Structures are given as structure tokens and as C-alpha cells.
Amino acid sequence: MKDPIVERRYADCAELIEAWKNYLDMFSAAVKDESGSAVTPDTEQAFMDTKARIAMLHDSFLAAVKSEKKVAQNMIELVNRSITLRHLRKMSPSDAKKVEIEWHEAYMLLDDTVTHLRDERERLENINEFNYNMKKAVNRFTAMLGRGLRSIYFKLAVVLAVILGIIFLTPESAWDWVREQKAVGEPFGAYLDFKRGIGLGGPYSTVDKFMEERLTTMPPDIQLSELNTTQQAAARPFAPLDLFGKNGETFLNEAKAYRAATLRTDNGPVRVYAFYYFREKDPRNFANNFLINQTKSPAFANYTVFTDENALIILQSPSAVARSTVQYAVFG
């Protein structure tokens, strides 16, 4: 089977490693160019393009790294410090050597990450998706049933299994109808909150519940402030996306609820847009569609899109480091 997230991260990291090599080639040429003849408007533009490409691909690299995240963060920090080739030519030999060491550390981690992702792709290719999902479901059910049989709460476990069976076998359209009804929508939302509260996960009952759970437990170095913007304004940049026969702006405006906030980090402010849907697959499909199209359009370079259960999260900031910080520190 194929995992779209693994596929995207592998493609991005494989491209990033080439851009990272180009960065070193241009850096080395500039540092060794005593006459300054190698630094031209064309080479400066090529350097800027390479830096922009590294920044755009860096999110996938950071997400794929399992350890040594500081080394991965140093990559984008090194790029940000390298203002222009003309600026690099003024470096002292010791500073230039330090850049080469930092570049090499990041390259080794990037190369290891690409290798890991390649192995993961090969492993997944040998797995039958249906059998894999069935095995996971059977293992979960067997473990739950075994604990129930050994417990004095056996009857409660049986009742819970019946309830879960109803939930998973009932068509999603029926649950959507339930959520829309005032008489039963709120009790059902309370059930969802209870389910999350006891560690079973699942969709959020409301967008306010989602924002409360995420934004009230942030690290102290990230500050929350208001962001006054409409749902239509937040959705407008995504009109070029084609999703289910409609454009991305239309899809985002169909969200059941919407909230926005600004989070201030050491690397600048990040705008956070949360679009709330009843079904988890809707925001997930949008996020996957965005990842496929992000590298095709420079307009999406300042955005990071991902899902948290049934909430679609869009982060906007020119700083890839700031977006990554918010994504993993607040929503990770």
C-alpha cells in the first residue's frame, strides 16, 4: 500500500538534498572567489531561488526527522543567515569553516532521513492495505475483549463494544444528521467529549472545544493574541485547489464552524485558521490535496496545512521555522 504522507515526505526530502548540495556549491564558489567575478546578478538570483526552495521543502524534512530536530532546525537558520552571496564573501575563514560544519551535520541527517523514508516506502509496498487495517482492528478488539473477560466490568465492556459497533457501522451521513439536530446534537457532542476525555480519541465536539484543548496548553514562549478575519478571507487564497469537483475556497466556506488566532513566536507571528467539519475524512482529503499542489504554486509557500482529528488547521507565516514551531509545539 502507499501512504501519501510518506510519499510526499520522501519526494520533498529527495529534492531538498539536491537543493542543499546546490547551496554548498554556491557558498563555496562565493567564499573562494577572491576577485568577486563569480558573484553576478544571475548567480545571486539562483542563490535566492535555492534558499526559497530549501525553505519550502524544509517542513517535510522536519516532520520526518525522528531525533536531532535541533540539527534539522539549524538548516533553516543557516539559510536565513546567508543573506546574499556578496554577504558570504565577507566571511572570515573561521566563520566559513563553521558554516561548512553545520552544512555537513544537516546533510548527514538529511541523507539518513531519505534512506529511512525509502526503506519505509519499500516496507509499505509489501503490505496489503485491507489486510493491514483488518489486522489492526482485530488486534484492538481482541485486546479489549481479553481485558473485559478478566475484569469485573465485563458487562460494561460488552455494552461498550456494542456501542462502538453501532458507531462504526452506522453510515457517516446518519451521524451528520444527528449532529444537526438540536435535541440530540448536544448530548452527542457531550459523548464525544467524554470519549476524548478517557483517552479514546475521536472527533472534537465543537471548534471551540478544539481551540480550548490546543491553545490553552501552549508552551509559555508562544503567546496568543486575537486575529480579526472572516472565514471567507481565510478561505480565498485556496480557490485554485480542485477538490471533489469544487474549488478549495468553496470547500472551506462549507465548514461547520471556523475560528482564527495569532500565535507569536521567537521567529515571528503565525496566523492560525481552524475549520471544523463533522467527518474526519473531509479535512484529511483537503490536506492531502494541498500537499500534492503546494510545490506547484508559489502562492502556497507561506502556508502549512494539516489535520487534527476532524479539524483542518492552516498556518500562515513567511517563516517556515515559525510555522514548524507552532505545528509541533502546539498541535504536535
C-alpha positions as a Markdown table, in Angstrom:
| # | Residue | x | y | z |
|---|---|---|---|---|
| 1 | Met | 0.0 | 0.0 | 0.0 |
| 2 | Lys | 1.0 | 3.6 | -0.3 |
| 3 | Asp | 1.0 | 6.2 | 2.4 |
| 4 | Pro | 0.5 | 9.7 | 0.9 |
| 5 | Ile | 2.3 | 11.3 | 3.8 |
| 6 | Val | 5.4 | 9.1 | 3.4 |
| 7 | Glu | 5.3 | 9.5 | -0.4 |
| 8 | Arg | 5.2 | 13.3 | -0.1 |
| 9 | Arg | 8.0 | 13.5 | 2.6 |
| 10 | Tyr | 10.2 | 11.2 | 0.6 |
| 11 | Ala | 9.8 | 13.3 | -2.6 |
| 12 | Asp | 10.3 | 16.5 | -0.7 |
| 13 | Cys | 13.4 | 15.3 | 1.2 |
| 14 | Ala | 14.9 | 13.8 | -2.0 |
| 15 | Glu | 14.5 | 17.2 | -3.7 |
| 16 | Leu | 15.8 | 19.0 | -0.6 |
| 17 | Ile | 19.0 | 17.1 | -0.6 |
| 18 | Glu | 19.8 | 18.3 | -4.1 |
| 19 | Ala | 18.9 | 21.9 | -3.2 |
| 20 | Trp | 21.1 | 21.5 | -0.1 |
| 21 | Lys | 24.1 | 20.4 | -2.3 |
| 22 | Asn | 23.5 | 23.4 | -4.6 |
| 23 | Tyr | 23.6 | 25.7 | -1.6 |
| 24 | Leu | 27.0 | 24.4 | -0.6 |
| 25 | Asp | 28.3 | 24.7 | -4.2 |
| 26 | Met | 27.3 | 28.3 | -4.5 |
| 27 | Phe | 28.5 | 29.1 | -1.0 |
| 28 | Ser | 31.9 | 27.5 | -1.7 |
| 29 | Ala | 32.2 | 29.4 | -5.0 |
| 30 | Ala | 31.5 | 32.7 | -3.3 |
| 31 | Val | 33.9 | 32.2 | -0.4 |
| 32 | Lys | 36.7 | 31.1 | -2.7 |
| 33 | Asp | 36.1 | 33.9 | -5.3 |
| 34 | Glu | 38.8 | 36.4 | -4.5 |
| 35 | Ser | 38.1 | 38.7 | -7.4 |
| 36 | Gly | 34.4 | 38.8 | -7.0 |
| 37 | Ser | 33.7 | 38.0 | -10.6 |
| 38 | Ala | 31.7 | 34.9 | -9.8 |
| 39 | Val | 29.1 | 36.9 | -7.9 |
| 40 | Thr | 26.7 | 38.3 | -10.6 |
| 41 | Pro | 23.0 | 39.3 | -10.6 |
| 42 | Asp | 22.3 | 35.9 | -12.2 |
| 43 | Thr | 24.2 | 33.9 | -9.5 |
| 44 | Glu | 22.6 | 36.0 | -6.7 |
| 45 | Gln | 19.1 | 35.2 | -8.2 |
| 46 | Ala | 20.0 | 31.5 | -8.4 |
| 47 | Phe | 21.1 | 31.6 | -4.8 |
| 48 | Met | 17.8 | 33.2 | -3.7 |
| 49 | Asp | 15.8 | 30.6 | -5.6 |
| 50 | Thr | 17.8 | 27.8 | -3.9 |
| 51 | Lys | 17.2 | 29.3 | -0.5 |
| 52 | Ala | 13.4 | 29.7 | -1.2 |
| 53 | Arg | 13.3 | 26.1 | -2.4 |
| 54 | Ile | 15.0 | 24.8 | 0.8 |
| 55 | Ala | 12.6 | 26.8 | 3.0 |
| 56 | Met | 9.6 | 25.4 | 1.1 |
| 57 | Leu | 10.7 | 21.8 | 1.4 |
| 58 | His | 12.0 | 22.1 | 5.0 |
| 59 | Asp | 8.7 | 21.4 | 6.7 |
| 60 | Ser | 8.6 | 17.8 | 5.3 |
| 61 | Phe | 12.2 | 17.2 | 6.4 |
| 62 | Leu | 11.4 | 18.4 | 9.9 |
| 63 | Ala | 8.3 | 16.3 | 10.1 |
| 64 | Ala | 10.1 | 13.2 | 9.0 |
| 65 | Val | 13.1 | 13.6 | 11.5 |
| 66 | Lys | 12.7 | 11.3 | 14.5 |
| 67 | Ser | 15.6 | 12.7 | 16.5 |
| 68 | Glu | 18.2 | 15.5 | 16.3 |
| 69 | Lys | 15.5 | 18.0 | 15.5 |
| 70 | Lys | 17.8 | 20.8 | 16.5 |
| 71 | Val | 20.2 | 19.9 | 13.7 |
| 72 | Ala | 17.2 | 20.0 | 11.3 |
| 73 | Gln | 16.2 | 23.4 | 12.6 |
| 74 | Asn | 19.8 | 24.7 | 12.2 |
| 75 | Met | 19.4 | 24.0 | 8.5 |
| 76 | Ile | 16.8 | 26.7 | 8.0 |
| 77 | Glu | 18.6 | 29.0 | 10.5 |
| 78 | Leu | 21.8 | 28.7 | 8.4 |
| 79 | Val | 19.9 | 29.6 | 5.2 |
| 80 | Asn | 18.3 | 32.6 | 6.9 |
| 81 | Arg | 21.7 | 33.8 | 8.0 |
| 82 | Ser | 23.1 | 33.5 | 4.4 |
| 83 | Ile | 21.6 | 36.8 | 3.2 |
| 84 | Thr | 23.4 | 37.1 | -0.2 |
| 85 | Leu | 26.5 | 35.7 | -1.9 |
| 86 | Arg | 28.1 | 39.1 | -1.7 |
| 87 | His | 27.5 | 38.9 | 2.1 |
| 88 | Leu | 29.0 | 35.4 | 2.3 |
| 89 | Arg | 32.2 | 36.6 | 0.5 |
| 90 | Lys | 32.9 | 38.9 | 3.5 |
| 91 | Met | 33.0 | 35.9 | 5.9 |
| 92 | Ser | 36.2 | 35.2 | 7.8 |
| 93 | Pro | 37.8 | 31.8 | 7.2 |
| 94 | Ser | 36.8 | 30.6 | 10.6 |
| 95 | Asp | 33.1 | 31.6 | 10.1 |
| 96 | Ala | 33.2 | 29.9 | 6.7 |
| 97 | Lys | 34.5 | 26.7 | 8.2 |
| 98 | Lys | 31.7 | 26.8 | 10.8 |
| 99 | Val | 29.1 | 27.1 | 8.0 |
| 100 | Glu | 30.7 | 24.0 | 6.3 |
| 101 | Ile | 30.5 | 22.0 | 9.6 |
| 102 | Glu | 26.8 | 23.0 | 10.1 |
| 103 | Trp | 26.1 | 22.2 | 6.5 |
| 104 | His | 27.7 | 18.7 | 6.8 |
| 105 | Glu | 25.8 | 17.9 | 10.0 |
| 106 | Ala | 22.5 | 18.8 | 8.3 |
| 107 | Tyr | 23.4 | 16.9 | 5.2 |
| 108 | Met | 24.2 | 13.7 | 7.2 |
| 109 | Leu | 20.8 | 13.9 | 9.0 |
| 110 | Leu | 19.0 | 14.6 | 5.7 |
| 111 | Asp | 20.7 | 11.7 | 3.9 |
| 112 | Asp | 19.8 | 9.4 | 6.8 |
| 113 | Thr | 16.2 | 10.6 | 6.7 |
| 114 | Val | 15.9 | 10.0 | 2.9 |
| 115 | Thr | 17.3 | 6.5 | 3.5 |
| 116 | His | 14.7 | 5.8 | 6.3 |
| 117 | Leu | 11.9 | 7.1 | 4.1 |
| 118 | Arg | 13.0 | 5.0 | 1.2 |
| 119 | Asp | 13.0 | 1.9 | 3.4 |
| 120 | Glu | 9.6 | 2.8 | 4.8 |
| 121 | Arg | 8.2 | 3.1 | 1.3 |
| 122 | Glu | 9.5 | -0.3 | 0.3 |
| 123 | Arg | 8.1 | -1.8 | 3.5 |
| 124 | Leu | 4.7 | -0.4 | 2.9 |
| 125 | Glu | 4.7 | -1.6 | -0.8 |
| 126 | Asn | 4.7 | -5.2 | 0.5 |
| 127 | Ile | 1.7 | -4.6 | 2.8 |
| 128 | Asn | -1.9 | -5.3 | 1.7 |
| 129 | Glu | -3.8 | -2.3 | 2.9 |
| 130 | Phe | -7.1 | -4.2 | 3.5 |
| 131 | Asn | -5.4 | -7.0 | 5.5 |
| 132 | Tyr | -3.3 | -4.5 | 7.4 |
| 133 | Asn | -6.3 | -2.5 | 8.5 |
| 134 | Met | -8.3 | -5.6 | 9.4 |
| 135 | Lys | -5.4 | -7.0 | 11.5 |
| 136 | Lys | -5.2 | -3.7 | 13.4 |
| 137 | Ala | -9.0 | -3.8 | 14.0 |
| 138 | Val | -8.9 | -7.4 | 15.2 |
| 139 | Asn | -5.9 | -6.8 | 17.5 |
| 140 | Arg | -7.7 | -3.8 | 19.1 |
| 141 | Phe | -10.9 | -5.8 | 19.6 |
| 142 | Thr | -9.1 | -8.9 | 20.9 |
| 143 | Ala | -7.2 | -6.9 | 23.4 |
| 144 | Met | -10.3 | -5.0 | 24.6 |
| 145 | Leu | -12.3 | -8.2 | 24.9 |
| 146 | Gly | -9.5 | -10.1 | 26.8 |
| 147 | Arg | -9.3 | -7.3 | 29.4 |
| 148 | Gly | -13.0 | -7.3 | 29.7 |
| 149 | Leu | -13.2 | -11.1 | 30.3 |
| 150 | Arg | -10.7 | -10.8 | 33.1 |
| 151 | Ser | -12.4 | -7.9 | 34.7 |
| 152 | Ile | -15.4 | -7.4 | 36.9 |
| 153 | Tyr | -16.6 | -4.9 | 34.4 |
| 154 | Phe | -17.2 | -7.5 | 31.7 |
| 155 | Lys | -20.8 | -6.5 | 31.2 |
| 156 | Leu | -19.8 | -2.9 | 30.8 |
| 157 | Ala | -17.1 | -3.9 | 28.2 |
| 158 | Val | -19.8 | -5.8 | 26.2 |
| 159 | Val | -22.1 | -2.8 | 26.2 |
| 160 | Leu | -19.2 | -0.6 | 25.1 |
| 161 | Ala | -18.4 | -3.0 | 22.3 |
| 162 | Val | -22.0 | -2.8 | 21.1 |
| 163 | Ile | -21.9 | 1.0 | 21.2 |
| 164 | Leu | -18.7 | 1.1 | 19.2 |
| 165 | Gly | -20.1 | -1.4 | 16.7 |
| 166 | Ile | -23.1 | 0.9 | 16.2 |
| 167 | Ile | -20.8 | 3.9 | 15.8 |
| 168 | Phe | -18.5 | 2.3 | 13.2 |
| 169 | Leu | -21.3 | 0.5 | 11.2 |
| 170 | Thr | -23.7 | 3.5 | 11.1 |
| 171 | Pro | -23.3 | 5.5 | 7.9 |
| 172 | Glu | -21.5 | 8.8 | 8.3 |
| 173 | Ser | -24.5 | 10.6 | 6.8 |
| 174 | Ala | -26.6 | 9.4 | 9.7 |
| 175 | Trp | -24.2 | 10.8 | 12.2 |
| 176 | Asp | -24.1 | 14.1 | 10.3 |
| 177 | Trp | -27.9 | 14.2 | 10.7 |
| 178 | Val | -27.6 | 13.6 | 14.4 |
| 179 | Arg | -25.1 | 16.4 | 14.8 |
| 180 | Glu | -27.5 | 18.8 | 13.1 |
| 181 | Gln | -30.5 | 18.1 | 15.4 |
| 182 | Lys | -30.7 | 20.4 | 18.4 |
| 183 | Ala | -32.4 | 17.8 | 20.6 |
| 184 | Val | -29.7 | 15.1 | 20.2 |
| 185 | Gly | -26.7 | 17.1 | 18.8 |
| 186 | Glu | -25.6 | 18.5 | 22.1 |
| 187 | Pro | -25.8 | 15.1 | 24.0 |
| 188 | Phe | -23.9 | 13.5 | 21.2 |
| 189 | Gly | -21.2 | 16.2 | 21.4 |
| 190 | Ala | -21.0 | 15.5 | 25.2 |
| 191 | Tyr | -20.4 | 11.9 | 24.3 |
| 192 | Leu | -17.6 | 12.8 | 22.0 |
| 193 | Asp | -16.0 | 15.0 | 24.7 |
| 194 | Phe | -16.3 | 12.1 | 27.2 |
| 195 | Lys | -14.7 | 9.7 | 24.7 |
| 196 | Arg | -11.8 | 12.0 | 24.2 |
| 197 | Gly | -11.5 | 12.6 | 28.0 |
| 198 | Ile | -11.0 | 8.9 | 28.7 |
| 199 | Gly | -8.2 | 8.7 | 26.0 |
| 200 | Leu | -10.2 | 7.0 | 23.2 |
| 201 | Gly | -9.6 | 10.0 | 20.8 |
| 202 | Gly | -12.1 | 10.7 | 18.1 |
| 203 | Pro | -13.6 | 13.9 | 16.6 |
| 204 | Tyr | -13.9 | 17.1 | 18.6 |
| 205 | Ser | -17.5 | 18.1 | 19.6 |
| 206 | Thr | -17.1 | 21.7 | 18.6 |
| 207 | Val | -14.4 | 24.0 | 17.2 |
| 208 | Asp | -14.4 | 25.9 | 20.5 |
| 209 | Lys | -13.6 | 22.6 | 22.3 |
| 210 | Phe | -10.7 | 22.0 | 19.9 |
| 211 | Met | -9.3 | 25.5 | 20.3 |
| 212 | Glu | -9.6 | 25.3 | 24.1 |
| 213 | Glu | -7.8 | 21.9 | 24.2 |
| 214 | Arg | -5.0 | 23.1 | 22.0 |
| 215 | Leu | -4.5 | 26.8 | 22.7 |
| 216 | Thr | -4.8 | 26.8 | 26.4 |
| 217 | Thr | -2.0 | 24.3 | 26.9 |
| 218 | Met | 0.7 | 26.0 | 24.8 |
| 219 | Pro | 4.4 | 26.4 | 25.8 |
| 220 | Pro | 5.0 | 29.7 | 27.7 |
| 221 | Asp | 7.2 | 31.0 | 24.9 |
| 222 | Ile | 4.3 | 31.1 | 22.5 |
| 223 | Gln | 1.8 | 33.9 | 23.1 |
| 224 | Leu | -1.8 | 34.0 | 22.0 |
| 225 | Ser | -3.5 | 37.2 | 20.5 |
| 226 | Glu | -6.6 | 37.9 | 18.6 |
| 227 | Leu | -6.9 | 37.7 | 14.8 |
| 228 | Asn | -9.8 | 39.5 | 13.3 |
| 229 | Thr | -10.5 | 37.9 | 9.9 |
| 230 | Thr | -13.5 | 36.3 | 8.3 |
| 231 | Gln | -13.9 | 32.7 | 7.2 |
| 232 | Gln | -14.3 | 34.0 | 3.6 |
| 233 | Ala | -11.0 | 35.9 | 3.8 |
| 234 | Ala | -9.1 | 32.9 | 5.2 |
| 235 | Ala | -10.6 | 30.6 | 2.5 |
| 236 | Arg | -10.0 | 32.9 | -0.5 |
| 237 | Pro | -6.3 | 32.0 | -1.2 |
| 238 | Phe | -7.2 | 28.4 | -1.7 |
| 239 | Ala | -9.6 | 28.9 | -4.5 |
| 240 | Pro | -7.2 | 27.3 | -7.1 |
| 241 | Leu | -7.3 | 24.0 | -5.3 |
| 242 | Asp | -9.6 | 21.5 | -7.0 |
| 243 | Leu | -11.4 | 19.2 | -4.5 |
| 244 | Phe | -14.4 | 17.0 | -5.1 |
| 245 | Gly | -15.4 | 19.0 | -8.2 |
| 246 | Lys | -15.3 | 22.3 | -6.3 |
| 247 | Asn | -12.6 | 24.8 | -5.6 |
| 248 | Gly | -10.8 | 25.0 | -2.2 |
| 249 | Glu | -12.5 | 28.3 | -1.2 |
| 250 | Thr | -15.9 | 26.8 | -1.6 |
| 251 | Phe | -14.9 | 23.7 | 0.5 |
| 252 | Leu | -13.5 | 25.8 | 3.3 |
| 253 | Asn | -16.6 | 28.0 | 3.4 |
| 254 | Glu | -18.7 | 24.9 | 3.8 |
| 255 | Ala | -17.0 | 24.2 | 7.2 |
| 256 | Lys | -19.5 | 23.8 | 10.1 |
| 257 | Ala | -17.5 | 26.3 | 12.2 |
| 258 | Tyr | -14.4 | 28.5 | 11.9 |
| 259 | Arg | -12.0 | 30.2 | 14.4 |
| 260 | Ala | -8.8 | 32.2 | 14.0 |
| 261 | Ala | -6.0 | 33.3 | 16.2 |
| 262 | Thr | -2.5 | 34.7 | 16.1 |
| 263 | Leu | 0.4 | 32.9 | 17.9 |
| 264 | Arg | 3.5 | 34.9 | 18.5 |
| 265 | Thr | 6.8 | 33.0 | 18.4 |
| 266 | Asp | 10.5 | 34.0 | 18.6 |
| 267 | Asn | 10.6 | 33.7 | 14.8 |
| 268 | Gly | 7.6 | 36.0 | 14.2 |
| 269 | Pro | 3.8 | 35.7 | 14.3 |
| 270 | Val | 1.8 | 32.8 | 12.9 |
| 271 | Arg | -1.8 | 33.1 | 11.8 |
| 272 | Val | -3.8 | 30.1 | 12.8 |
| 273 | Tyr | -7.1 | 29.2 | 11.0 |
| 274 | Ala | -9.2 | 26.3 | 12.2 |
| 275 | Phe | -12.0 | 24.9 | 10.0 |
| 276 | Tyr | -14.4 | 22.5 | 11.8 |
| 277 | Tyr | -16.1 | 19.5 | 10.0 |
| 278 | Phe | -18.2 | 16.7 | 11.3 |
| 279 | Arg | -16.3 | 14.0 | 9.4 |
| 280 | Glu | -12.6 | 13.4 | 9.7 |
| 281 | Lys | -12.1 | 12.4 | 6.1 |
| 282 | Asp | -13.1 | 15.8 | 4.7 |
| 283 | Pro | -10.3 | 17.8 | 6.2 |
| 284 | Arg | -7.9 | 14.9 | 5.6 |
| 285 | Asn | -8.7 | 14.9 | 1.9 |
| 286 | Phe | -8.2 | 18.7 | 1.7 |
| 287 | Ala | -4.8 | 18.4 | 3.5 |
| 288 | Asn | -3.6 | 15.7 | 1.1 |
| 289 | Asn | -4.8 | 17.7 | -1.9 |
| 290 | Phe | -3.0 | 20.7 | -0.6 |
| 291 | Leu | 0.3 | 18.8 | -0.1 |
| 292 | Ile | 0.1 | 17.5 | -3.7 |
| 293 | Asn | -0.4 | 21.0 | -5.1 |
| 294 | Gln | 1.8 | 23.0 | -2.7 |
| 295 | Thr | 5.0 | 22.7 | -4.7 |
| 296 | Lys | 3.2 | 23.6 | -7.9 |
| 297 | Ser | 2.2 | 27.1 | -6.7 |
| 298 | Pro | 4.4 | 29.8 | -5.1 |
| 299 | Ala | 1.2 | 31.2 | -3.6 |
| 300 | Phe | 1.2 | 28.3 | -1.1 |
| 301 | Ala | 4.8 | 28.7 | 0.0 |
| 302 | Asn | 3.8 | 30.6 | 3.2 |
| 303 | Tyr | 1.2 | 28.0 | 4.3 |
| 304 | Thr | 1.3 | 24.8 | 6.3 |
| 305 | Val | -1.9 | 22.6 | 6.2 |
| 306 | Phe | -2.6 | 19.6 | 8.4 |
| 307 | Thr | -5.4 | 18.0 | 10.3 |
| 308 | Asp | -6.2 | 17.3 | 13.9 |
| 309 | Glu | -9.0 | 14.7 | 14.0 |
| 310 | Asn | -11.9 | 16.5 | 12.4 |
| 311 | Ala | -10.3 | 20.0 | 12.4 |
| 312 | Leu | -8.4 | 21.4 | 9.5 |
| 313 | Ile | -5.6 | 23.6 | 10.6 |
| 314 | Ile | -4.0 | 26.2 | 8.3 |
| 315 | Leu | -0.9 | 28.1 | 9.5 |
| 316 | Gln | 0.2 | 31.2 | 7.6 |
| 317 | Ser | 3.6 | 32.9 | 8.1 |
| 318 | Pro | 6.6 | 33.8 | 5.8 |
| 319 | Ser | 8.8 | 32.0 | 8.3 |
| 320 | Ala | 8.9 | 28.2 | 7.9 |
| 321 | Val | 10.6 | 27.9 | 11.3 |
| 322 | Ala | 7.8 | 29.8 | 13.0 |
| 323 | Arg | 5.2 | 27.5 | 11.3 |
| 324 | Ser | 7.1 | 24.4 | 12.3 |
| 325 | Thr | 7.4 | 25.6 | 15.9 |
| 326 | Val | 3.7 | 26.2 | 16.2 |
| 327 | Gln | 2.8 | 22.9 | 14.4 |
| 328 | Tyr | 4.8 | 20.7 | 16.7 |
| 329 | Ala | 4.8 | 22.7 | 19.9 |
| 330 | Val | 1.0 | 23.4 | 19.9 |
| 331 | Phe | -0.6 | 20.8 | 17.6 |
| 332 | Gly | 2.1 | 18.0 | 17.6 |
